[in-house]
Amino acid sequence: MKNDYLWDKTGTDPEIERLEGLLAEFRYSVDPAAASNVIEFPGRVRSDLKPWIFSIAACIAVAASALGLWSFYLTGGDAAASDVAQVQTETEEVVLPVIPLAEPETKTKVTAVNPRSPTAARPQKASLRSRSGRAVQQRIKEAHAPSALTKEERFAYNQLMLALSITSSNLQTVRRSIDGNEISDTEKR
Amino acid sequence: MPDHAGAIYLFSRTAAAPASENMSVEEVLVARARSGDEDAFNEIYRSFAPMVHGILLSRVPYDDAKDLAQEVFLSAFKNIGSVRDPRAIGGWLARIARNRAVEHYRSAKPGDELPAEVRGRDERKSEAVEVLDAIRRLPEAYRETLVLRLVEGMTGNEIADRTGLTPESVRVNLHRGMEMLRKQLGISGAGK
């Protein structure tokens, strides 16, 4: 039975048992107090914190993106009164010099004074011209709308870029902290 | 079951990690450890630390074996992604331990074998050191197996499970190693 004891401790073998008793002091032992953390991983981010870090970073990114989008829609839709007034003022300033509508109206007036001409129609023509003039004016306004929208678009674009840069910097910060922990582990090795 | 306080033996299937139908306990733990789960790796540590310690003890002084075991597992944790077969995690850890022991041996001072805590102690302690030194003088395959059996208290099957050796190889190593040890110690083998 001696071989069996050496193999699987069945039976007895006084000689081997004595050697086991002598060598027991060299046996590996785990400190029960440290059983929950037998390996010290210095400088590592705890694994249970990693999901929280990424969650916080993701929330910041989403909030920044939402802020940018909100600003975009705000300027493109229900703009503040001051912003609208400013835009309208700018629009009028852009449009007014271009409108060549005074001449037709003048001509209309001149033609309306002549009694021999079919003045009944003239005033109508004059009114038609003024109506067409307003239509032209409207078209010119619309034509110049891109210049106003460009400013809005520029503003929204800047907001979006700001949100994206915030998101990017936050993600870089998280990555740097993780890489920094790995590098410190490697150096300590 | 060897009497290691706080140790959880993976292959007794009493480990806390549940195994799925297609994955063994070792595969589950290795997969979790690869994803950065330190608790999973601590469980691997508790299961394989006696083996790693025993392999180191068969090569390096007693005072250094425990610290080197920590280094082996820290290195293993960093390189856990390189394990090809999670079921062979024990053999992988054993190789790391042997390599680490070789590195330490190259940098160790010659003759620094006697543990400080047993130097000058009673005769029993000196005899223990003498037996351990005698085991260390055996061929590599025998001394590792004998240390795991006589020092760490592992059975033949447990040694085979953890180191990746076949039970037959372990049995041969134990038997032949014990014969050589008896000759070195002058033990007659009266128990036969």
Chai-1 contact restraints between the chains, C-beta under 6 A:
chainA,res_idxA,chainB,res_idxB,connection_type,confidence,min_distance_angstrom,max_distance_angstrom,comment,restraint_id
A,K2,B,G191,contact,1.0,0.0,6.0,A-B,restraint_1
A,K2,B,K192,contact,1.0,0.0,6.0,A-B,restraint_2
A,L6,B,L174,contact,1.0,0.0,6.0,A-B,restraint_3
A,W7,B,G156,contact,1.0,0.0,6.0,A-B,restraint_4
A,D8,B,T155,contact,1.0,0.0,6.0,A-B,restraint_5
A,D8,B,G156,contact,1.0,0.0,6.0,A-B,restraint_6
A,D13,B,G191,contact,1.0,0.0,6.0,A-B,restraint_7
A,P14,B,G191,contact,1.0,0.0,6.0,A-B,restraint_8
A,E15,B,G191,contact,1.0,0.0,6.0,A-B,restraint_9
A,L19,B,L150,contact,1.0,0.0,6.0,A-B,restraint_10
A,E20,B,L150,contact,1.0,0.0,6.0,A-B,restraint_11
A,L22,B,A128,contact,1.0,0.0,6.0,A-B,restraint_12
A,L22,B,V131,contact,1.0,0.0,6.0,A-B,restraint_13
A,L23,B,A128,contact,1.0,0.0,6.0,A-B,restraint_14
A,L23,B,L150,contact,1.0,0.0,6.0,A-B,restraint_15
A,L23,B,V151,contact,1.0,0.0,6.0,A-B,restraint_16
A,F26,B,Y62,contact,1.0,0.0,6.0,A-B,restraint_17
A,F26,B,V151,contact,1.0,0.0,6.0,A-B,restraint_18
A,R27,B,V151,contact,1.0,0.0,6.0,A-B,restraint_19
A,R27,B,E152,contact,1.0,0.0,6.0,A-B,restraint_20
A,Y28,B,A49,contact,1.0,0.0,6.0,A-B,restraint_21
A,Y28,B,P50,contact,1.0,0.0,6.0,A-B,restraint_22
A,Y28,B,H53,contact,1.0,0.0,6.0,A-B,restraint_23
A,S29,B,A5,contact,1.0,0.0,6.0,A-B,restraint_24
A,V30,B,G6,contact,1.0,0.0,6.0,A-B,restraint_25
A,V30,B,A7,contact,1.0,0.0,6.0,A-B,restraint_26
A,P32,B,A5,contact,1.0,0.0,6.0,A-B,restraint_27
A,P32,B,G6,contact,1.0,0.0,6.0,A-B,restraint_28
A,A35,B,G6,contact,1.0,0.0,6.0,A-B,restraint_29
A,V38,B,N42,contact,1.0,0.0,6.0,A-B,restraint_30
A,V38,B,Y45,contact,1.0,0.0,6.0,A-B,restraint_31
A,I39,B,N42,contact,1.0,0.0,6.0,A-B,restraint_32
A,I39,B,Y45,contact,1.0,0.0,6.0,A-B,restraint_33
A,I39,B,F73,contact,1.0,0.0,6.0,A-B,restraint_34
A,S47,B,G36,contact,1.0,0.0,6.0,A-B,restraint_35
A,S47,B,D37,contact,1.0,0.0,6.0,A-B,restraint_36
A,S47,B,E38,contact,1.0,0.0,6.0,A-B,restraint_37
